[in-house]
């Protein structure tokens, strides 16, 4: 535990589908002090790219909550849609997206989570994890 300062964790998450909708997966990782403490790539069936993006975010937030409930989280994603919606800058019109955004808010207290958009080139490990999961699946 850090004295007088909250633990800081960094999430990198990505989701993708081959076709939209199509076979989809997410990749996510959590870093503490530049060390990866969690990573996962998972096939999630046939769905949209946006659902896959949110799924990776939710999984990483759930891990963070189980690891340290009072941490400060910085989420880095190349999905402008997810970053802007979760930051409260864009309205969420689609009902499925509202449900996923609510799941993300429940997964970890949103007052401790900051969202940052990053270029795709800076999200390569999360992208690699999702593509490994997609390539391994026989769809």
N, CA, C and O of each residue as an XYZ file, in Angstrom:
556
protein
N       0.848     -1.185      0.000
C       0.000      0.000      0.000
C       0.884      1.235      0.000
O       1.924      1.262      0.658
N       0.478      2.237     -0.723
C       1.208      3.483     -0.789
C       0.684      4.417      0.299
O      -0.529      4.563      0.443
N       1.556      5.041      1.056
C       1.143      5.937      2.130
C       0.873      7.326      1.572
O       1.728      7.931      0.925
N      -0.351      7.827      1.837
C      -0.711      9.169      1.413
C      -0.976      9.315     -0.078
O      -1.285     10.415     -0.536
N      -0.865      8.261     -0.828
C      -1.071      8.332     -2.268
C      -1.763      7.053     -2.719
O      -1.441      5.961     -2.251
N      -2.710      7.200     -3.625
C      -3.414      6.028     -4.143
C      -2.545      5.280     -5.151
O      -1.737      5.868     -5.870
N      -2.738      3.985     -5.175
C      -2.085      3.153     -6.168
C      -2.602      3.548     -7.550
O      -3.804      3.741     -7.732
N      -1.707      3.668     -8.514
C      -2.091      4.018     -9.878
C      -1.930      2.801    -10.779
O      -0.885      2.150    -10.794
N      -2.983      2.510    -11.525
C      -2.967      1.410    -12.484
C      -3.314      1.956    -13.857
O      -4.108      2.887    -13.987
N      -2.710      1.367    -14.880
C      -2.978      1.771    -16.261
C      -3.601      0.595    -16.996
O      -3.088     -0.524    -16.974
N      -4.712      0.878    -17.641
C      -5.390     -0.109    -18.479
C      -5.142      0.244    -19.941
O      -5.248      1.402    -20.343
N      -4.814     -0.766    -20.718
C      -4.816     -0.647    -22.174
C      -5.780     -1.708    -22.670
O      -5.639     -2.884    -22.335
N      -6.755     -1.303    -23.462
C      -7.766     -2.250    -23.921
C      -8.100     -1.988    -25.380
O      -7.996     -0.863    -25.871
N      -8.505     -3.054    -26.062
C      -8.888     -2.953    -27.457
C      -9.895     -4.055    -27.748
O      -9.943     -5.067    -27.050
N     -10.675     -3.854    -28.756
C     -11.619     -4.864    -29.205
C     -11.709     -4.799    -30.706
O     -11.437     -3.762    -31.310
N     -12.086     -5.898    -31.303
C     -12.195     -5.912    -32.741
C     -13.077     -7.039    -33.221
O     -13.252     -8.055    -32.548
N     -13.632     -6.835    -34.409
C     -14.423     -7.886    -35.048
C     -14.003     -7.977    -36.505
O     -13.645     -6.979    -37.131
N     -14.053     -9.162    -37.017
C     -13.733     -9.386    -38.432
C     -15.061     -9.434    -39.171
O     -15.713    -10.473    -39.279
N     -15.429     -8.268    -39.670
C     -16.779     -8.021    -40.155
C     -17.440     -7.244    -39.032
O     -17.001     -7.336    -37.885
N     -18.457     -6.499    -39.323
C     -19.072     -5.702    -38.250
C     -20.592     -5.720    -38.402
O     -21.144     -4.847    -39.072
N     -21.284     -6.690    -37.799
C     -20.762     -7.649    -36.828
C     -20.015     -8.808    -37.492
O     -20.142     -9.060    -38.691
N     -19.244     -9.490    -36.673
C     -18.481    -10.643    -37.114
C     -17.817    -11.284    -35.923
O     -18.036    -10.856    -34.790
N     -17.002    -12.312    -36.154
C     -16.265    -12.928    -35.047
C     -15.463    -11.844    -34.329
O     -14.760    -11.059    -34.966
N     -15.571    -11.804    -33.006
C     -14.989    -10.690    -32.252
C     -14.222    -11.169    -31.033
O     -14.447    -12.263    -30.514
N     -13.311    -10.314    -30.593
C     -12.510    -10.602    -29.402
C     -12.068     -9.276    -28.800
O     -12.159     -8.218    -29.423
N     -11.586     -9.372    -27.566
C     -10.971     -8.206    -26.939
C      -9.589     -8.587    -26.445
O      -9.278     -9.763    -26.258
N      -8.777     -7.580    -26.239
C      -7.482     -7.726    -25.599
C      -7.360     -6.629    -24.565
O      -7.723     -5.481    -24.824
N      -6.853     -6.974    -23.398
C      -6.675     -5.954    -22.377
C      -5.496     -6.313    -21.481
O      -5.120     -7.478    -21.351
N      -4.928     -5.289    -20.874
C      -3.847     -5.497    -19.928
C      -3.891     -4.402    -18.880
O      -4.443     -3.324    -19.100
N      -3.301     -4.701    -17.742
C      -3.213     -3.740    -16.647
C      -1.754     -3.651    -16.237
O      -1.074     -4.662    -16.062
N      -1.285     -2.407    -16.087
C       0.099     -2.168    -15.670
C       0.130     -1.472    -14.319
O      -0.699     -0.610    -14.024
N       1.088     -1.858    -13.519
C       1.397     -1.188    -12.256
C       2.883     -0.885    -12.305
O       3.700     -1.798    -12.429
N       3.238      0.378    -12.210
C       4.649      0.785    -12.282
C       5.348      0.207    -13.518
O       6.454     -0.324    -13.419
N       4.701      0.311    -14.672
C       5.223     -0.165    -15.964
C       5.382     -1.686    -16.057
O       5.950     -2.183    -17.029
N       4.899     -2.420    -15.078
C       4.944     -3.881    -15.116
C       3.541     -4.397    -15.403
O       2.580     -3.970    -14.762
N       3.416     -5.305    -16.355
C       2.109     -5.887    -16.671
C       1.758     -6.874    -15.561
O       2.484     -7.836    -15.312
N       0.631     -6.615    -14.900
C       0.184     -7.496    -13.808
C      -1.021     -8.336    -14.213
O      -1.426     -9.243    -13.487
N      -1.589     -8.031    -15.370
C      -2.722     -8.793    -15.889
C      -2.797     -8.575    -17.383
O      -2.599     -7.461    -17.867
N      -3.081     -9.640    -18.114
C      -3.355     -9.506    -19.538
C      -4.272    -10.636    -19.970
O      -4.209    -11.751    -19.452
N      -5.125    -10.315    -20.934
C      -6.079    -11.321    -21.395
C      -6.536    -10.974    -22.806
O      -6.757     -9.809    -23.139
N      -6.668    -11.989    -23.608
C      -7.307    -11.883    -24.907
C      -8.389    -12.943    -24.940
O      -8.138    -14.096    -24.587
N      -9.597    -12.569    -25.361
C     -10.691    -13.532    -25.301
C     -11.642    -13.362    -26.478
O     -12.061    -12.252    -26.806
N     -11.969    -14.479    -27.100
C     -12.970    -14.520    -28.154
C     -14.340    -14.388    -27.501
O     -14.610    -15.045    -26.496
N     -15.214    -13.542    -28.061
C     -16.524    -13.327    -27.433
C     -17.690    -13.631    -28.366
O     -18.825    -13.252    -28.076
N     -17.431    -14.305    -29.474
C     -18.511    -14.683    -30.388
C     -18.712    -13.657    -31.485
O     -17.851    -12.812    -31.729
N     -19.843    -13.738    -32.135
C     -20.159    -12.826    -33.230
C     -20.855    -11.606    -32.646
O     -21.930    -11.705    -32.054
N     -20.225    -10.468    -32.823
C     -20.774     -9.202    -32.327
C     -20.102     -8.047    -33.047
O     -19.355     -8.254    -34.003
N     -20.363     -6.846    -32.595
C     -19.799     -5.661    -33.250
C     -18.461     -5.266    -32.636
O     -18.106     -5.693    -31.537
N     -17.746     -4.452    -33.367
C     -16.483     -3.912    -32.893
C     -16.681     -3.128    -31.594
O     -15.881     -3.258    -30.667
N     -17.738     -2.316    -31.521
C     -17.970     -1.504    -30.318
C     -18.230     -2.364    -29.083
O     -17.747     -2.051    -27.995
N     -18.979     -3.429    -29.244
C     -19.221     -4.342    -28.121
C     -17.901     -4.964    -27.670
O     -17.663     -5.109    -26.471
N     -17.050     -5.328    -28.611
C     -15.742     -5.910    -28.274
C     -14.878     -4.894    -27.526
O     -14.199     -5.248    -26.563
N     -14.902     -3.632    -27.966
C     -14.128     -2.579    -27.287
C     -14.578     -2.447    -25.831
O     -13.752     -2.453    -24.919
N     -15.873     -2.329    -25.622
C     -16.409     -2.201    -24.265
C     -16.110     -3.452    -23.430
O     -15.835     -3.344    -22.235
N     -16.162     -4.625    -24.045
C     -15.913     -5.873    -23.313
C     -14.500     -5.922    -22.742
O     -14.299     -6.359    -21.609
N     -13.522     -5.471    -23.530
C     -12.144     -5.423    -23.036
C     -11.987     -4.447    -21.882
O     -11.308     -4.736    -20.898
N     -12.620     -3.293    -22.013
C     -12.589     -2.297    -20.941
C     -13.193     -2.855    -19.655
O     -12.597     -2.743    -18.584
N     -14.373     -3.454    -19.764
C     -15.064     -3.984    -18.588
C     -14.223     -5.055    -17.903
O     -14.107     -5.064    -16.678
N     -13.644     -5.945    -18.676
C     -12.831     -7.022    -18.081
C     -11.640     -6.448    -17.321
O     -11.328     -6.907    -16.222
N     -10.977     -5.453    -17.893
C      -9.821     -4.846    -17.227
C     -10.241     -4.091    -15.967
O      -9.549     -4.149    -14.951
N     -11.366     -3.386    -16.027
C     -11.862     -2.689    -14.833
C     -12.221     -3.675    -13.725
O     -11.964     -3.409    -12.551
N     -12.810     -4.805    -14.088
C     -13.141     -5.832    -13.095
C     -11.877     -6.360    -12.416
O     -11.845     -6.555    -11.201
N     -10.833     -6.589    -13.225
C      -9.569     -7.033    -12.626
C      -9.052     -5.986    -11.648
O      -8.669     -6.320    -10.527
N      -9.038     -4.732    -12.061
C      -8.531     -3.651    -11.204
C      -9.296     -3.590     -9.887
O      -8.695     -3.395     -8.831
N     -10.606     -3.753     -9.940
C     -11.406     -3.708     -8.720
C     -11.034     -4.860     -7.791
O     -10.965     -4.677     -6.576
N     -10.795     -6.041     -8.350
C     -10.404     -7.188     -7.516
C      -8.986     -7.022     -6.972
O      -8.653     -7.579     -5.926
N      -8.154     -6.261     -7.677
C      -6.766     -6.074     -7.275
C      -6.623     -4.976     -6.214
O      -5.927     -5.161     -5.215
N      -7.286     -3.830     -6.438
C      -7.187     -2.697     -5.506
C      -8.375     -1.762     -5.720
O      -8.393     -0.971     -6.663
N      -9.355     -1.863     -4.844
C     -10.615     -1.118     -4.976
C     -10.451      0.399     -4.936
O     -11.300      1.118     -5.464
N      -9.380      0.901     -4.321
C      -9.192      2.345     -4.174
C      -8.160      2.922     -5.141
O      -7.737      4.066     -4.978
N      -7.756      2.158     -6.128
C      -6.730      2.636     -7.065
C      -7.265      3.773     -7.929
O      -8.473      3.945     -8.090
N      -6.340      4.530     -8.473
C      -6.658      5.488     -9.528
C      -6.319      4.802    -10.842
O      -5.227      4.260    -11.015
N      -7.271      4.835    -11.761
C      -7.123      4.111    -13.011
C      -7.011      5.101    -14.167
O      -7.783      6.055    -14.268
N      -6.043      4.854    -15.027
C      -5.948      5.584    -16.286
C      -6.197      4.579    -17.400
O      -5.428      3.635    -17.581
N      -7.281      4.790    -18.147
C      -7.638      3.906    -19.248
C      -7.133      4.529    -20.535
O      -7.410      5.693    -20.828
N      -6.387      3.740    -21.301
C      -5.860      4.181    -22.593
C      -6.443      3.278    -23.674
O      -6.209      2.069    -23.688
N      -7.200      3.884    -24.570
C      -7.829      3.115    -25.646
C      -7.755      3.895    -26.948
O      -7.706      5.125    -26.945
N      -7.745      3.165    -28.068
C      -7.771      3.821    -29.369
C      -9.191      3.936    -29.917
O      -9.382      4.346    -31.062
N     -10.180      3.580    -29.112
C     -11.582      3.753    -29.493
C     -12.060      5.124    -29.026
O     -12.335      5.332    -27.844
N     -12.152      6.046    -29.966
C     -12.623      7.389    -29.634
C     -14.048      7.322    -29.086
O     -14.405      8.076    -28.181
N     -14.860      6.419    -29.634
C     -16.244      6.277    -29.181
C     -16.302      5.939    -27.697
O     -16.987      6.621    -26.935
N     -15.590      4.895    -27.278
C     -15.625      4.469    -25.878
C     -15.044      5.551    -24.970
O     -15.628      5.864    -23.933
N     -13.916      6.119    -25.344
C     -13.277      7.151    -24.522
C     -14.207      8.348    -24.343
O     -14.376      8.842    -23.228
N     -14.806      8.813    -25.425
C     -15.676      9.988    -25.343
C     -16.976      9.690    -24.593
O     -17.452     10.522    -23.821
N     -17.543      8.514    -24.816
C     -18.769      8.148    -24.100
C     -18.505      7.982    -22.609
O     -19.276      8.478    -21.788
N     -17.440      7.298    -22.252
C     -17.156      7.046    -20.839
C     -16.687      8.313    -20.126
O     -16.814      8.419    -18.906
N     -16.150      9.267    -20.871
C     -15.746     10.550    -20.285
C     -16.929     11.496    -20.126
O     -16.806     12.552    -19.506
N     -18.073     11.117    -20.685
C     -19.267     11.940    -20.590
C     -19.346     13.032    -21.643
O     -20.182     13.929    -21.544
N     -18.481     12.964    -22.654
C     -18.454     13.998    -23.691
C     -19.436     13.727    -24.834
O     -19.902     14.658    -25.490
N     -19.746     12.459    -25.066
C     -20.683     12.083    -26.115
C     -21.854     11.345    -25.506
O     -21.682     10.545    -24.586
N     -23.044     11.611    -26.014
C     -24.239     10.892    -25.575
C     -24.170      9.460    -26.080
O     -23.591      9.171    -27.127
N     -24.774      8.582    -25.311
C     -24.860      7.182    -25.715
C     -26.295      6.960    -26.179
O     -27.227      6.965    -25.374
N     -26.461      6.766    -27.478
C     -27.796      6.660    -28.053
C     -28.279      5.215    -28.156
O     -29.457      4.933    -27.936
N     -27.380      4.314    -28.485
C     -27.751      2.923    -28.716
C     -27.954      2.201    -27.385
O     -27.109      2.287    -26.494
N     -29.058      1.500    -27.255
C     -29.413      0.849    -25.981
C     -28.347     -0.153    -25.523
O     -28.025     -0.209    -24.337
N     -27.803     -0.938    -26.447
C     -26.754     -1.910    -26.066
C     -25.513     -1.207    -25.523
O     -24.877     -1.694    -24.588
N     -25.173     -0.066    -26.110
C     -24.008      0.686    -25.636
C     -24.278      1.279    -24.256
O     -23.368      1.347    -23.429
N     -25.499      1.705    -23.995
C     -25.858      2.221    -22.669
C     -25.662      1.151    -21.605
O     -25.152      1.423    -20.519
N     -26.071     -0.063    -21.932
C     -25.926     -1.176    -20.987
C     -24.451     -1.451    -20.715
O     -24.054     -1.636    -19.564
N     -23.636     -1.477    -21.773
C     -22.205     -1.739    -21.598
C     -21.509     -0.612    -20.836
O     -20.653     -0.875    -19.991
N     -21.863      0.630    -21.124
C     -21.269      1.758    -20.399
C     -21.635      1.681    -18.920
O     -20.807      1.981    -18.059
N     -22.846      1.290    -18.627
C     -23.273      1.154    -17.233
C     -22.503      0.023    -16.540
O     -22.122      0.149    -15.377
N     -22.278     -1.081    -17.261
C     -21.474     -2.182    -16.696
C     -20.065     -1.709    -16.374
O     -19.500     -2.085    -15.346
N     -19.495     -0.887    -17.249
C     -18.143     -0.357    -17.018
C     -18.133      0.545    -15.789
O     -17.201      0.491    -14.986
N     -19.167      1.374    -15.638
C     -19.239      2.276    -14.480
C     -19.408      1.501    -13.178
O     -18.902      1.914    -12.135
N     -20.114      0.384    -13.239
C     -20.321     -0.453    -12.054
C     -19.055     -1.248    -11.725
O     -18.781     -1.526    -10.558
N     -18.288     -1.611    -12.748
C     -17.101     -2.452    -12.554
C     -16.046     -1.782    -11.680
O     -15.326     -2.455    -10.942
N     -15.955     -0.454    -11.764
C     -14.985      0.284    -10.955
C     -15.542      1.694    -10.761
O     -16.072      2.277    -11.707
N     -15.431      2.254     -9.548
C     -15.992      3.595     -9.302
C     -15.463      4.624    -10.299
O     -14.262      4.885    -10.354
N     -16.365      5.201    -11.080
C     -15.941      6.067    -12.179
C     -15.230      7.333    -11.719
O     -14.506      7.943    -12.506
N     -15.414      7.743    -10.474
C     -14.713      8.939     -9.985
C     -13.201      8.721     -9.936
O     -12.442      9.689     -9.911
N     -12.758      7.477     -9.920
C     -11.330      7.160     -9.875
C     -10.765      6.746    -11.230
O      -9.627      6.283    -11.311
N     -11.556      6.910    -12.300
C     -11.135      6.447    -13.621
C     -11.060      7.635    -14.585
O     -11.991      8.431    -14.702
N      -9.922      7.720    -15.265
C      -9.704      8.760    -16.274
C      -9.483      8.063    -17.616
O      -8.743      7.084    -17.708
N     -10.137      8.587    -18.653
C     -10.057      7.981    -19.980
C      -9.227      8.852    -20.905
O      -9.406     10.068    -20.963
N      -8.312      8.208    -21.632
C      -7.428      8.915    -22.560
C      -7.441      8.177    -23.898
O      -7.235      6.965    -23.961
N      -7.686      8.936    -24.963
C      -7.588      8.360    -26.298
C      -6.126      8.326    -26.702
O      -5.392      9.297    -26.515
N      -5.712      7.189    -27.261
C      -4.350      7.044    -27.774
C      -4.417      6.560    -29.220
O      -5.373      5.887    -29.604
N      -3.407      6.897    -30.024
C      -3.382      6.387    -31.400
C      -3.218      4.869    -31.398
O      -2.661      4.290    -30.466
N      -3.703      4.256    -32.433
C      -3.656      2.791    -32.568
C      -2.230      2.243    -32.370
O      -2.043      1.168    -31.799
N      -1.235      2.995    -32.850
C       0.162      2.539    -32.752
C       0.630      2.417    -31.299
O       1.605      1.718    -31.021
N      -0.050      3.084    -30.381
C       0.325      3.011    -28.970
C      -0.487      1.964    -28.208
O      -0.367      1.842    -26.989
N      -1.308      1.216    -28.931
C      -2.164      0.216    -28.296
C      -1.910     -1.166    -28.893
O      -2.822     -1.986    -28.998
N      -0.677     -1.410    -29.277
C      -0.359     -2.608    -30.046
C      -0.460     -3.907    -29.247
O      -0.857     -4.933    -29.799
N      -0.111     -3.886    -27.966
C      -0.171     -5.131    -27.193
C      -1.616     -5.581    -27.003
O      -1.912     -6.766    -27.157
N      -2.516     -4.668    -26.675
C      -3.929     -5.028    -26.525
C      -4.472     -5.546    -27.859
O      -5.226     -6.519    -27.890
N      -4.088     -4.896    -28.959
C      -4.499     -5.329    -30.292
C      -3.956     -6.729    -30.603
O      -4.662     -7.564    -31.168
N      -2.716     -6.970    -30.235
C      -2.107     -8.285    -30.457
C      -2.845     -9.365    -29.663
O      -3.090    -10.454    -30.183
N      -3.197     -9.075    -28.415
C      -3.916    -10.048    -27.579
C      -5.269    -10.417    -28.191
O      -5.653    -11.586    -28.184
N      -5.989     -9.431    -28.717
C      -7.292     -9.739    -29.314
C      -7.127    -10.526    -30.600
O      -7.927    -11.419    -30.879
N      -6.105    -10.214    -31.393
C      -5.897    -10.945    -32.637
C      -5.430    -12.375    -32.398
O      -5.783    -13.272    -33.163
N      -4.652    -12.601    -31.361
C      -4.271    -13.971    -30.995
C      -5.517    -14.772    -30.632
O      -5.661    -15.923    -31.043
N      -6.422    -14.160    -29.858
C      -7.667    -14.838    -29.464
C      -8.533    -15.133    -30.689
O      -9.115    -16.213    -30.790
N      -8.621    -14.181    -31.617
C      -9.411    -14.406    -32.830
C      -8.792    -15.504    -33.702
O      -9.500    -16.372    -34.211
N      -7.485    -15.459    -33.867
C      -6.799    -16.454    -34.699
C      -6.908    -17.854    -34.120
O      -6.923    -18.828    -34.872
N      -6.985    -17.977    -32.799
C      -7.053    -19.285    -32.148
C      -8.449    -19.895    -32.230
O      -8.608    -21.107    -32.091
N      -9.454    -19.064    -32.453
C     -10.842    -19.533    -32.478
C     -11.185    -20.114    -33.836
O     -10.781    -19.585    -34.871
N     -11.923    -21.189    -33.823
C     -12.362    -21.827    -35.077
C     -13.780    -21.356    -35.364
O     -14.747    -22.015    -34.983
N     -13.902    -20.233    -36.024
C     -15.237    -19.698    -36.320
C     -15.585    -19.875    -37.771
O     -16.672    -19.482    -38.197
